[in-house]
Amino acid sequence: MMKMLSAEITKLLDKLYNLRSEDSVILSKMEKEKEVATETKDRTTTEKATLQEKIESLTEEGRILEQEGEKLVSALKGIKTEDFKIVLDKLKIDFNPNKLSEEVNLLLPKTISKVEEDIKLAQDELVKVESDMNTAIATIEELAIRKDEALANQSKLNEYFELALNGNINITRDSITSLLEKFDFTEDEQRETAKILMFPEDGLYDYDNKIKEDSQVGKSISEVFAEAKENIDEVEELDHEKSLTPKEELIQLLTNLGFDYLDFTNNDLEKVLANYSEEILVNNVNFAKDKGLKLDMFVENTELLYDKEFEQKIQKLMEVGKEALDIYLNPEILIKYNKDDLENTINNLKNSGLDPKKVPLIAY
């Protein structure tokens, strides 16, 4: 029978075994980042080609306008109405080459100027699109390097666990804590993990056997962790004398809302606790669900969990035609602006003759 471990130790082991697995939250997070960056790269590559084609078309249009305009003005100067007086009178055609020439001279420069303005806008947008595309490409390359590092760290973590489980652990406490720092573990978590590895008989053997038993009956690692969480909840419900800490209450709330607490780092949770309001957090998450926004947007940007203006900013963006997917892929816009600044930015775009719906959020 598995030794009854405390809720905190069980959660720590859940986290550690997740980091050891193919479902590691770190690797999963990188994969999500790669998917977003790849989507951005593909989208901006298409947008770049479209803008380049537009600029080329407008440039050719301006060249032809100028060329044909000069020809027309030149042709009109050589025409005398007296030479066509009878035919114009008989056909009742009001043809005044001088007046027509004046109209061409008046309208042509304005038309060419408008084309040049359209070219400039397209060129400016192209610069932004190319910047987004280059950033996405750099992100993909950076993620490849980070993934190699993460896999190396994971391999080292598995090595330490195998040594401990085989009773051959000869790694110093400093070596263990140094490795765990790379996983963003707190000092308390580092210290507790070192204790678990150096004294595996205090619970690690039993926990590992339970994981292996569940795996043998066809349970996935995710199901094992889910079951472990249920066991934790049962233990906590029976332990009436022990009240939940603020962090445990937050974890419980996030779980009830549909999050996996392992997706958040300890620093993320501390940041939320420092700005905590259960009402705002619940309202923001439920509003996001109602609007079709994926919850992992909050995992990547925990500030949104306690943003008092979250709902108003989402509504403002949707009012100008932005869809849930646009906002989900560019959550930084919600962090960058407060409600008033976002509204001013949208108004500035409108005043500049731009349609906020058509301007990519990354260019706001």
C-alpha positions in Angstrom: 0.0 0.0 0.0 1.3 3.5 -0.9 2.5 5.5 2.0 0.2 8.4 2.8 2.2 11.4 1.7 1.2 15.0 2.6 -0.7 17.0 0.0 2.2 19.3 -0.6 4.7 16.4 -1.1 2.3 14.6 -3.5 1.8 17.8 -5.5 5.6 18.3 -5.7 6.0 14.7 -6.9 3.2 15.2 -9.4 5.1 18.2 -10.7 8.5 16.4 -10.8 7.1 13.4 -12.6 5.3 15.6 -15.1 8.6 17.3 -15.8 10.2 13.9 -16.3 7.5 12.8 -18.9 6.8 13.5 -22.5 3.9 15.6 -21.3 6.2 18.0 -19.5 4.5 21.3 -19.0 7.8 23.0 -20.1 7.9 21.0 -23.4 4.2 21.5 -23.9 4.5 25.2 -23.4 7.3 25.4 -25.9 5.3 23.5 -28.4 2.4 25.9 -28.0 4.7 28.8 -28.4 6.1 27.2 -31.5 2.6 26.6 -32.9 1.8 30.3 -32.4 5.1 31.5 -33.9 4.7 29.1 -36.9 1.2 30.4 -37.4 2.4 34.0 -37.3 5.3 33.1 -39.7 2.9 31.5 -42.2 0.4 34.4 -41.9 2.9 37.1 -42.2 4.6 35.4 -45.1 1.3 35.5 -47.0 0.6 39.1 -45.9 4.1 40.1 -47.1 3.5 38.6 -50.6 0.2 40.3 -50.8 1.6 43.7 -49.8 4.5 43.4 -52.2 2.1 42.6 -55.0 -0.1 45.6 -53.9 2.9 48.0 -53.8 4.1 46.8 -57.2 0.6 47.2 -58.7 0.2 50.7 -57.2 3.6 51.7 -58.4 2.8 50.6 -61.9 -0.6 52.4 -61.7 1.1 55.6 -60.7 3.6 55.3 -63.5 0.9 54.8 -66.1 -1.2 57.6 -64.7 1.7 60.1 -65.0 2.6 58.8 -68.5 -0.9 58.9 -69.9 -1.7 62.1 -68.2 1.2 63.8 -69.9 0.2 62.4 -73.3 -3.4 63.6 -72.8 -2.4 67.1 -71.9 0.0 67.2 -74.8 -2.7 65.9 -77.2 -5.3 68.4 -75.9 -2.9 71.3 -76.5 -2.7 70.4 -80.2 -6.5 70.4 -80.7 -8.3 73.5 -82.1 -12.1 73.5 -81.8 -12.3 75.5 -85.0 -11.0 72.5 -86.9 -14.0 70.5 -85.8 -16.6 73.2 -85.6 -19.2 71.7 -88.0 -19.1 68.2 -86.8 -19.2 69.3 -83.2 -22.2 71.6 -83.9 -24.1 68.9 -85.9 -23.5 66.2 -83.3 -24.2 68.7 -80.5 -21.1 67.7 -78.6 -19.7 70.1 -76.0 -16.0 69.6 -76.5 -13.6 72.2 -75.0 -10.0 71.0 -75.1 -8.8 73.9 -73.0 -11.3 73.2 -70.2 -10.6 69.5 -70.4 -6.8 70.2 -70.1 -7.4 72.3 -67.0 -9.4 69.5 -65.4 -6.6 67.0 -66.2 -4.0 69.4 -64.7 -6.1 69.8 -61.6 -7.1 66.2 -61.0 -4.1 64.3 -62.2 -1.6 65.5 -59.4 -4.3 64.7 -56.7 -4.9 61.3 -58.1 -1.2 60.5 -58.3 -0.7 61.8 -54.8 -3.4 59.5 -53.5 -1.7 56.6 -55.2 1.6 57.6 -53.6 -0.1 57.8 -50.2 -1.5 54.3 -50.6 1.9 53.0 -51.6 3.4 54.6 -48.4 0.7 53.0 -46.2 1.3 49.6 -47.8 5.1 50.1 -47.4 4.7 51.0 -43.7 2.5 48.0 -43.1 5.0 45.8 -45.0 7.7 46.9 -42.6 5.6 45.9 -39.6 4.6 42.6 -41.2 8.3 41.8 -42.0 9.2 42.6 -38.4 6.5 40.3 -37.1 7.7 37.6 -39.5 11.4 38.0 -38.5 10.4 37.9 -34.8 8.4 34.7 -35.4 11.3 33.1 -37.3 13.7 34.1 -34.5 11.3 32.7 -31.9 11.2 29.4 -33.7 15.0 29.2 -33.8 15.2 30.2 -30.2 12.7 27.6 -29.2 14.7 24.9 -30.9 17.7 25.9 -28.8 15.6 26.1 -25.6 14.0 22.7 -26.3 17.4 21.1 -26.6 18.3 22.7 -23.3 15.0 21.5 -21.7 15.5 18.0 -23.0 19.1 18.0 -21.6 17.7 19.2 -18.2 15.0 16.6 -18.3 17.5 13.8 -19.1 19.6 14.9 -16.1 16.5 15.0 -13.9 15.6 11.5 -14.9 19.1 10.4 -14.3 18.9 11.7 -10.7 15.6 9.9 -10.1 16.9 6.6 -11.5 19.9 6.8 -9.2 17.7 7.5 -6.2 15.2 4.8 -7.1 18.1 2.3 -7.5 19.5 3.3 -4.1 22.7 4.6 -5.7 22.2 8.4 -5.3 25.6 10.0 -4.9 24.7 13.5 -6.1 25.2 16.4 -3.8 22.4 18.5 -2.6 23.9 21.5 -4.5 23.9 19.6 -7.7 20.2 18.8 -7.3 19.2 22.3 -6.3 21.2 23.8 -9.2 19.4 21.6 -11.7 16.0 22.5 -10.1 16.7 26.2 -10.4 16.5 25.7 -14.2 13.0 24.4 -13.8 12.0 27.6 -11.9 11.6 25.7 -8.5 11.5 27.8 -5.3 14.1 27.3 -2.7 11.6 25.3 -0.6 10.8 23.0 -3.5 14.5 22.5 -4.2 15.2 21.7 -0.6 12.2 19.3 -0.4 13.1 17.6 -3.7 16.7 17.1 -2.6 15.4 15.4 0.6 13.1 13.2 -1.5 15.9 12.0 -3.7 18.5 11.6 -0.9 16.0 9.7 1.3 13.8 7.8 -1.3 12.5 5.4 1.4 10.4 8.2 2.9 7.9 8.0 0.1 9.5 8.1 -3.4 9.6 4.3 -3.7 5.9 4.0 -2.9 5.0 6.9 -5.2 7.0 5.5 -8.1 5.5 2.0 -7.6 2.0 3.5 -7.8 2.9 5.4 -11.0 4.2 2.1 -12.6 1.2 0.1 -11.4 -1.2 2.6 -13.0 0.8 2.6 -16.2 0.7 -1.2 -16.4 -3.2 -1.1 -16.3 -3.3 1.3 -19.2 -3.5 4.6 -17.5 -1.8 7.5 -19.1 0.6 9.7 -17.1 -2.1 12.5 -17.3 -4.7 10.2 -15.8 -2.3 9.1 -13.1 -1.7 12.8 -12.1 -5.5 13.5 -12.3 -6.1 10.6 -9.9 -3.3 11.8 -7.6 -5.0 15.2 -7.5 -8.3 13.5 -6.5 -6.5 11.6 -3.7 -5.1 14.9 -2.5 -8.6 16.5 -2.5 -9.9 13.5 -0.5 -7.2 13.8 2.1 -7.8 17.6 2.4 -11.5 17.1 2.8 -10.9 14.6 5.6 -8.4 16.9 7.3 -10.9 19.4 8.8 -8.4 20.8 11.3 -6.0 22.0 8.6 -7.1 25.1 6.8 -6.0 25.8 3.2 -3.2 28.3 2.6 -3.9 31.2 0.3 -1.9 29.4 -2.5 -3.8 26.2 -2.0 -7.1 28.1 -2.2 -5.9 29.7 -5.4 -4.8 26.4 -6.9 -8.2 24.9 -6.0 -10.0 27.8 -7.6 -8.0 27.6 -10.8 -8.6 23.9 -10.9 -12.4 24.4 -10.5 -12.3 26.9 -13.4 -10.7 24.4 -15.7 -7.0 25.0 -15.4 -4.2 22.6 -14.6 -2.2 24.1 -11.8 1.0 22.5 -13.1 0.8 24.9 -16.0 1.6 27.7 -13.7 5.0 28.3 -12.2 5.4 29.2 -8.5 6.3 32.7 -9.5 3.1 33.0 -11.6 1.0 32.0 -8.6 2.8 34.4 -6.2 2.2 37.2 -8.7 -1.5 36.4 -8.8 -1.7 36.2 -5.0 0.0 39.6 -4.7 -2.9 41.1 -6.8 -5.6 38.6 -5.8 -9.3 39.2 -6.2 -11.4 36.1 -6.5 -14.3 38.0 -8.0 -12.2 39.6 -10.8 -10.4 36.3 -11.5 -13.6 34.3 -11.8 -15.3 37.1 -13.9 -12.3 37.4 -16.3 -12.0 33.6 -16.8 -15.8 33.1 -17.4 -16.0 36.1 -19.7 -13.1 34.7 -21.7 -14.8 31.3 -22.0 -18.1 33.0 -23.1 -16.1 34.9 -25.9 -14.4 31.7 -27.1 -10.9 32.6 -25.8 -8.7 29.6 -24.8 -7.7 29.5 -21.2 -4.0 29.0 -21.9 -3.9 32.7 -22.8 -4.0 33.3 -19.0 -1.3 30.7 -18.4 1.1 32.7 -20.6 -0.1 36.1 -19.3 -1.1 35.7 -15.6 -1.6 39.5 -15.4 -4.9 39.0 -17.2 -6.3 37.0 -14.3 -6.4 40.1 -12.1 -6.9 42.8 -14.8 -9.9 44.9 -13.7 -10.4 46.2 -17.2 -10.0 42.8 -19.0 -13.7 42.6 -20.0 -14.0 46.2 -21.2 -10.8 45.9 -23.4 -12.0 42.6 -25.0 -15.4 44.2 -25.7 -13.7 47.3 -27.2 -11.6 45.1 -29.6 -14.6 43.1 -30.6 -16.6 46.2 -31.3 -14.1 47.2 -34.0 -14.3 43.7 -35.6 -11.5 41.8 -33.9 -12.3 38.1 -33.4 -11.5 35.9 -30.5 -8.6 34.2 -32.4 -7.0 37.6 -33.1 -7.1 38.5 -29.4 -5.9 35.0 -28.3 -2.9 35.2 -30.6 -2.0 38.8 -29.5 -2.8 38.9 -25.7 0.1 41.4 -25.2 -2.3 44.1 -26.5 -4.4 43.6 -23.4 -1.3 44.0 -21.1 0.2 46.9 -23.1 -2.9 49.2 -22.9 -5.4 50.2 -20.2 -8.9 50.7 -21.3 -8.6 54.5 -22.1 -5.2 54.1 -23.9 -6.7 51.3 -26.0 -9.6 53.4 -27.0 -7.3 56.4 -27.9 -5.2 54.1 -30.1 -8.3 52.9 -31.9 -9.5 56.5 -32.4 -6.1 57.5 -33.7 -6.3 54.8 -36.3 -9.7 55.9 -37.4 -8.6 59.5 -37.5 -5.7 58.4 -39.8 -8.2 56.9 -42.2 -7.4 53.3 -41.2 -9.9 50.6 -40.4 -8.9 49.2 -36.9 -10.4 45.9 -38.0 -7.9 45.6 -40.8 -4.9 46.7 -38.9 -3.2 43.7 -37.3 -3.3 43.8 -33.5 0.5 43.4 -33.3 0.7 46.8 -35.1 -1.5 48.6 -32.5 
